[in-house]
Amino acid sequence: MDRRLNTAEGRAMKLREIIDCCGGLNVTEKRSISDDFVELVFQNEEIEEWQRILTAFLGEPQKPEGQQPSEKDLELTKNTGGIRLDQTLFEKEFENGSIIAKFWPWKDKIHITLRMALLER
């Protein structure tokens, strides 16, 4: 099944589109890439470029790193592992759902896990 969300302009968006724009970046590990869920690991040295790309697609982070998660943040992420103080959360709403993306920094301060999910209404 080809899962996508429709923008206000009627254009369909898929998670793979976002990942395709990251082709020049170093991905340490691809754990899952599907139409409705992405999980991959990259190195912290490229965080600014990953953030630039996600911001271009999804807007500024809803919950930046170091900011306490709101009730809305916790509810939004409950089925995808939740959200913690040290994580960053992006969200973009569409006509038929939303896309969320989270940076999960590792304790080694070298790696970051990116999780993205397509949440349909």
C-alpha positions in Angstrom: 0.0 0.0 0.0 1.4 3.4 -1.0 0.9 5.6 2.1 1.2 9.3 1.8 -0.3 12.5 3.2 -1.9 15.2 1.1 -0.7 18.8 1.5 -3.1 21.7 1.5 -2.2 22.2 -2.2 -3.3 18.6 -2.9 0.3 17.3 -3.4 1.0 13.9 -1.9 4.0 13.6 0.5 5.8 10.4 1.5 8.5 9.8 4.1 10.8 8.5 1.4 10.8 11.9 -0.2 12.4 13.4 2.8 15.0 10.6 3.1 15.8 10.9 -0.6 16.9 14.6 0.0 19.4 13.3 2.6 21.3 11.2 0.0 24.6 13.1 0.4 24.6 12.6 4.2 26.3 9.7 6.0 23.9 7.1 7.4 25.6 4.8 9.8 22.7 2.3 10.0 19.4 1.9 8.1 17.0 0.1 10.5 13.7 0.6 8.7 12.6 2.6 5.7 9.0 2.2 4.7 6.1 4.4 3.5 4.9 5.0 7.1 8.0 4.6 9.3 11.7 5.4 9.1 14.4 4.7 11.6 18.1 5.3 10.8 21.3 6.3 12.6 23.6 9.1 11.7 26.5 10.9 13.3 26.1 14.0 15.4 28.6 15.9 13.3 25.9 16.2 10.6 23.0 17.2 12.9 22.8 20.8 11.4 22.3 19.4 7.9 19.7 16.9 9.0 17.9 19.6 11.0 18.0 21.9 7.9 16.4 19.3 5.7 13.7 18.3 8.3 12.9 22.0 8.9 12.5 22.5 5.1 9.9 19.8 5.0 8.3 19.9 8.4 9.0 23.4 9.8 10.8 24.4 12.9 11.0 21.8 15.7 7.8 21.7 17.8 9.9 20.6 20.8 13.6 21.5 20.7 16.2 19.5 22.6 16.3 20.6 26.2 12.6 21.8 26.3 10.2 19.8 28.5 7.7 17.9 26.4 4.1 19.2 26.5 1.1 17.0 27.0 0.4 17.3 23.2 4.0 16.1 22.5 3.6 13.1 24.8 0.2 12.2 23.2 1.5 12.7 19.7 4.5 10.4 20.3 3.0 7.7 22.6 2.8 5.1 19.8 6.4 5.8 18.5 8.4 5.5 21.7 7.4 8.8 23.4 9.6 11.9 23.7 12.2 12.9 26.3 13.8 16.2 27.4 17.0 15.5 25.4 15.1 14.8 22.1 14.0 17.0 19.3 10.4 16.7 17.8 9.2 17.9 14.5 5.6 17.7 13.4 3.8 18.8 10.2 0.0 18.4 9.9 -1.6 17.6 6.6 -5.3 17.2 5.5 -5.4 13.5 6.4 -2.8 13.2 9.2 0.7 14.3 10.2 4.3 13.4 9.9 6.5 13.4 13.0 10.3 13.2 13.2 12.4 12.8 16.3 16.1 13.0 17.0 17.2 10.6 19.7 20.8 11.4 20.7 22.9 8.6 22.0 24.8 8.7 25.3 28.0 8.4 23.4 27.4 11.9 21.9 28.5 10.6 18.5 25.3 9.0 17.1 21.7 10.1 16.7 18.7 8.0 15.8 16.2 9.6 13.5 12.6 8.2 13.8 9.9 9.4 11.4 6.4 8.3 11.3 3.4 9.0 9.1 0.3 9.3 11.4 -2.9 9.0 9.5 -6.2 10.2 11.0 
